[in-house]
């Protein structure tokens, strides 16, 4: 398996060094990308005839308290951009950048000097999205007409949430700053904790799913693959030399991982083998996604203005 670089998309601003700092969404022949750049987001709309860039600024952000994460979500057949900050949650329409929901997070009453923040975003149903909080709680937001409303609050983690993902069966997976991964199931419109995979002290910064697997990328450079139906770890891979910032899985079961060690690894989840690996020298990689479920992928790197596109050679 070989990959060839395509023409990159050059943004007006460079990417921040944040986990999962790339979100893409294909819709009606158009690819959308969003990348966090300090206090704003670069939104690229890529069409066959060219690209268009738009800038979206979050409220109340500063150099010391920039945007933490942004991700596309599809809710009730509408595409939205969800933004996580040190102040709370903001949701915008993807086409017009119209703010439809803002939820401020209150200061920590027990430790008023501690930072409060939101991190981790995922669809969990046709009309719900989950976001993670600094105190280990997960907040469910439900579509309510043209806006959203707060719903159930899930409690199970003892440390700040790092990432959230959901599979096709609508099982919810959440990870935290201690490396713990929790599995939640929805019964009668109520989310309940189903299984716990304990952490070992290193943050599980990024999550992905494939069939019965939930896969975590860790700050230690490890990838851990869990079978959430059996409640057991399948394997642990010493995948990278530094922090893993993003992973993704495509429809055929290939797992891609990128790290601050400059390396891109592609693994087969069918036989748990490394099938391709290469490096982008001097680039601390911070985001990656397969494009519309194909073998092609896009990635971002810290202080880099390019969204790099790689196509599988046939």
C-alpha positions as CSV (number, residue, x, y, z in Angstrom):
1,X,0.0,0.0,0.0
2,X,1.5,3.3,-1.1
3,X,0.2,6.9,-0.8
4,X,0.9,9.9,-2.9
5,X,0.5,13.5,-1.7
6,X,-2.2,15.5,-3.5
7,X,-2.3,19.3,-3.8
8,X,-2.6,20.6,-0.2
9,X,-5.2,23.1,0.9
10,X,-3.4,26.2,2.2
11,X,-5.2,28.0,5.1
12,X,-4.7,31.7,6.1
13,X,-3.8,30.6,9.6
14,X,-1.8,27.7,11.0
15,X,-3.1,24.8,13.2
16,X,-2.9,24.9,16.9
17,X,-1.2,21.9,18.7
18,X,-4.4,20.2,20.0
19,X,-5.6,16.6,19.9
20,X,-8.1,15.8,17.1
21,X,-7.4,19.2,15.4
22,X,-9.1,18.3,12.1
23,X,-12.8,17.5,11.4
24,X,-14.0,16.8,7.9
25,X,-17.5,16.1,6.5
26,X,-18.5,15.1,3.0
27,X,-21.9,16.3,1.9
28,X,-23.4,16.3,-1.7
29,X,-20.0,16.2,-3.4
30,X,-18.5,18.9,-1.2
31,X,-15.8,18.3,1.5
32,X,-15.8,20.5,4.5
33,X,-12.8,20.9,6.8
34,X,-12.4,22.8,10.1
35,X,-9.2,23.4,11.9
36,X,-8.6,25.3,15.2
37,X,-6.2,28.2,15.0
38,X,-5.9,29.7,18.5
39,X,-9.1,31.9,19.0
40,X,-10.7,31.1,15.7
41,X,-11.6,28.3,13.3
42,X,-10.7,28.0,9.7
43,X,-13.6,26.4,7.7
44,X,-12.6,25.2,4.3
45,X,-15.3,24.2,1.7
46,X,-13.7,22.2,-1.1
47,X,-15.7,21.7,-4.3
48,X,-14.5,20.2,-7.6
49,X,-14.0,23.7,-9.0
50,X,-11.9,25.0,-6.1
51,X,-12.0,25.9,-2.4
52,X,-13.5,28.6,-0.2
53,X,-12.4,29.6,3.2
54,X,-14.4,31.1,6.0
55,X,-13.3,32.2,9.5
56,X,-15.4,31.5,12.6
57,X,-14.5,33.2,15.9
58,X,-15.6,31.8,19.3
59,X,-16.9,34.1,22.0
60,X,-14.8,35.1,25.1
61,X,-11.6,33.4,23.9
62,X,-8.1,34.8,24.4
63,X,-4.5,33.9,23.9
64,X,-4.4,32.3,27.3
65,X,-7.8,30.6,26.9
66,X,-8.1,29.6,23.2
67,X,-10.5,27.2,21.5
68,X,-9.9,23.6,22.7
69,X,-11.7,21.6,20.0
70,X,-14.2,21.9,17.1
71,X,-16.0,19.2,15.3
72,X,-18.8,18.8,12.7
73,X,-21.9,17.0,13.8
74,X,-25.0,16.0,11.8
75,X,-28.2,16.5,13.8
76,X,-31.6,16.1,12.4
77,X,-30.2,16.2,8.8
78,X,-28.5,19.5,9.4
79,X,-24.7,20.0,9.7
80,X,-23.4,22.0,12.7
81,X,-20.1,23.0,14.1
82,X,-19.6,22.4,17.8
83,X,-16.9,24.4,19.6
84,X,-15.4,23.6,23.0
85,X,-13.7,26.4,25.0
86,X,-12.6,27.2,28.5
87,X,-15.9,29.0,28.9
88,X,-18.4,26.4,27.6
89,X,-20.0,25.1,24.4
90,X,-21.0,26.9,21.3
91,X,-23.0,25.5,18.3
92,X,-23.2,27.1,14.9
93,X,-24.8,26.2,11.6
94,X,-22.1,25.0,9.2
95,X,-23.4,26.9,6.2
96,X,-24.1,30.3,7.7
97,X,-22.1,30.2,10.9
98,X,-25.2,31.3,12.8
99,X,-24.9,30.7,16.5
100,X,-27.9,28.5,17.6
101,X,-26.7,27.5,21.1
102,X,-24.3,28.7,23.8
103,X,-23.9,27.0,27.2
104,X,-21.5,28.5,29.8
105,X,-19.8,26.2,32.2
106,X,-19.8,27.4,35.8
107,X,-16.6,27.8,37.9
108,X,-15.5,24.9,40.0
109,X,-17.0,25.7,43.4
110,X,-14.8,23.2,45.3
111,X,-11.6,24.5,43.6
112,X,-12.3,28.0,42.3
113,X,-8.8,28.4,41.0
114,X,-9.0,25.4,38.7
115,X,-9.6,25.8,34.9
116,X,-13.0,24.8,33.7
117,X,-13.3,23.6,30.1
118,X,-15.1,21.4,27.6
119,X,-13.4,18.7,25.5
120,X,-14.8,15.8,23.5
121,X,-17.7,16.0,21.0
122,X,-19.8,13.3,19.3
123,X,-23.2,12.6,17.8
124,X,-25.1,10.1,19.9
125,X,-28.4,9.9,18.1
126,X,-30.3,11.6,15.3
127,X,-31.1,14.6,17.6
128,X,-28.5,14.4,20.4
129,X,-24.8,15.3,20.9
130,X,-22.5,14.5,23.8
131,X,-19.8,16.8,25.1
132,X,-17.2,16.2,27.8
133,X,-16.5,18.4,30.8
134,X,-13.4,19.2,33.0
135,X,-14.9,17.4,36.0
136,X,-15.4,14.0,34.2
137,X,-19.1,14.5,33.5
138,X,-20.6,14.1,30.0
139,X,-23.4,16.5,29.1
140,X,-26.1,15.4,26.6
141,X,-27.5,18.1,24.4
142,X,-30.8,17.5,22.6
143,X,-32.1,19.4,19.5
144,X,-35.0,21.6,20.4
145,X,-36.5,23.3,17.4
146,X,-33.9,25.6,16.0
147,X,-31.7,25.4,19.1
148,X,-30.5,22.8,21.7
149,X,-31.3,22.2,25.3
150,X,-29.3,20.5,28.0
151,X,-30.4,16.9,29.0
152,X,-29.0,14.0,30.9
153,X,-25.6,14.4,32.7
154,X,-23.5,11.2,32.8
155,X,-21.2,10.5,35.7
156,X,-18.6,7.8,35.8
157,X,-15.2,9.4,35.2
158,X,-13.0,10.8,37.9
159,X,-10.8,12.8,35.6
160,X,-11.4,15.4,32.8
161,X,-12.8,14.0,29.6
162,X,-10.5,13.8,26.6
163,X,-12.6,12.4,23.8
164,X,-16.0,10.9,22.9
165,X,-17.2,8.8,20.0
166,X,-20.2,6.7,19.1
167,X,-20.7,3.6,16.9
168,X,-23.4,2.6,14.5
169,X,-25.2,0.8,17.3
170,X,-25.3,4.0,19.3
171,X,-23.0,2.7,22.0
172,X,-21.2,5.7,23.5
173,X,-17.5,5.7,24.4
174,X,-15.7,8.2,26.5
175,X,-12.1,8.6,27.6
176,X,-10.4,10.7,30.2
177,X,-7.1,12.2,31.4
178,X,-6.1,9.1,33.3
179,X,-6.6,6.8,30.3
180,X,-9.9,5.3,31.5
181,X,-12.4,4.4,28.7
182,X,-16.1,3.9,29.6
183,X,-18.8,2.3,27.6
184,X,-22.4,3.6,27.8
185,X,-25.6,2.1,26.4
186,X,-29.0,3.8,25.9
187,X,-32.0,2.0,27.2
188,X,-35.4,3.7,27.2
189,X,-33.9,7.1,26.3
190,X,-31.6,6.9,29.3
191,X,-27.8,6.5,29.1
192,X,-26.3,3.9,31.5
193,X,-22.7,2.9,32.2
194,X,-22.1,-0.6,30.8
195,X,-18.3,-1.3,31.0
196,X,-15.1,0.3,32.3
197,X,-11.6,-0.1,31.0
198,X,-9.3,1.3,33.6
199,X,-6.5,3.7,32.7
200,X,-2.9,3.6,33.8
201,X,-2.1,7.3,34.1
202,X,-1.6,8.4,30.5
203,X,-4.4,10.4,28.9
204,X,-6.5,8.6,26.2
205,X,-6.5,11.7,24.0
206,X,-8.4,10.2,21.0
207,X,-11.0,7.5,20.3
208,X,-12.4,5.6,17.3
209,X,-14.6,2.5,16.8
210,X,-14.8,-0.4,14.4
211,X,-17.4,-3.2,14.8
212,X,-17.0,-4.5,18.4
213,X,-13.8,-2.6,18.9
214,X,-13.2,0.7,20.6
215,X,-9.7,2.0,20.0
216,X,-7.8,4.5,22.1
217,X,-4.7,6.6,21.3
218,X,-2.7,7.6,24.3
219,X,-0.2,10.3,25.4
220,X,2.3,7.5,26.0
221,X,2.4,6.7,22.3
222,X,0.4,3.4,22.8
223,X,-2.7,2.3,21.0
224,X,-5.1,0.0,22.9
225,X,-7.8,-2.0,21.2
226,X,-10.7,-3.1,23.4
227,X,-13.6,-5.5,22.6
228,X,-16.4,-3.6,24.3
229,X,-18.9,-6.5,23.9
230,X,-16.6,-8.9,25.8
231,X,-15.2,-6.3,28.2
232,X,-11.5,-7.2,27.4
233,X,-8.4,-5.7,25.9
234,X,-7.6,-7.3,22.5
235,X,-4.1,-5.8,22.1
236,X,-1.7,-3.0,23.0
237,X,0.6,-1.5,20.4
238,X,3.7,0.5,21.1
239,X,2.7,2.7,18.1
240,X,4.6,6.0,18.4
241,X,7.5,7.6,20.3
242,X,5.4,10.6,21.4
243,X,1.9,11.7,22.1
244,X,-0.8,10.3,19.8
245,X,-3.0,13.3,18.8
246,X,-5.5,11.7,16.5
247,X,-6.8,8.3,15.1
248,X,-9.5,7.4,12.6
249,X,-10.9,4.2,11.1
250,X,-12.3,3.8,7.6
251,X,-15.0,1.4,6.3
252,X,-12.7,-1.5,5.5
253,X,-11.1,-1.5,8.9
254,X,-7.9,0.4,8.4
255,X,-6.8,2.5,11.4
256,X,-4.7,5.6,10.9
257,X,-2.7,7.2,13.8
258,X,-0.7,10.4,13.9
259,X,1.6,11.7,16.6
260,X,3.9,14.5,17.7
261,X,6.7,12.2,16.6
262,X,6.0,13.2,12.9
263,X,4.9,9.7,12.0
264,X,1.7,8.5,10.2
265,X,0.9,4.8,10.8
266,X,-1.8,2.8,9.0
267,X,-2.9,-0.5,10.6
268,X,-5.2,-3.3,9.6
269,X,-7.7,-4.0,12.3
270,X,-8.6,-7.3,10.6
271,X,-5.3,-8.9,11.3
272,X,-3.8,-6.3,13.7
273,X,-0.7,-5.5,11.5
274,X,1.1,-2.4,10.4
275,X,0.5,-2.0,6.6
276,X,2.1,1.4,5.9
277,X,4.2,4.0,7.8
278,X,5.9,7.2,6.8
279,X,7.1,10.5,8.4
280,X,6.7,14.2,7.7
281,X,9.9,15.5,9.1
282,X,9.7,18.3,11.6
283,X,5.9,18.3,11.7
284,X,4.1,17.6,15.0
285,X,1.0,16.0,13.7
286,X,-2.3,16.9,15.4
287,X,-5.2,15.9,13.2
288,X,-6.2,13.2,10.7
289,X,-9.3,11.8,9.1
290,X,-10.1,9.4,6.3
291,X,-12.1,11.2,3.6
292,X,-15.7,9.9,3.3
293,X,-14.7,6.4,4.4
294,X,-12.1,5.9,1.7
295,X,-8.4,5.1,1.9
296,X,-7.6,8.7,1.1
297,X,-6.9,10.9,4.2
298,X,-6.3,14.5,5.3
299,X,-4.0,15.6,8.1
300,X,-2.8,18.7,9.9
301,X,0.3,19.6,11.8
302,X,1.2,22.2,14.5
303,X,2.1,25.6,13.1
304,X,1.4,24.4,9.6
305,X,-1.0,26.2,7.3
306,X,-1.5,23.3,5.0
307,X,-4.2,20.6,5.2
308,X,-2.3,17.9,3.5
309,X,-4.2,15.4,1.4
310,X,-2.9,11.9,0.6
311,X,-4.4,9.6,-2.0
312,X,-3.9,5.8,-2.1
313,X,-1.9,4.9,-5.2
314,X,-3.7,2.3,-7.4
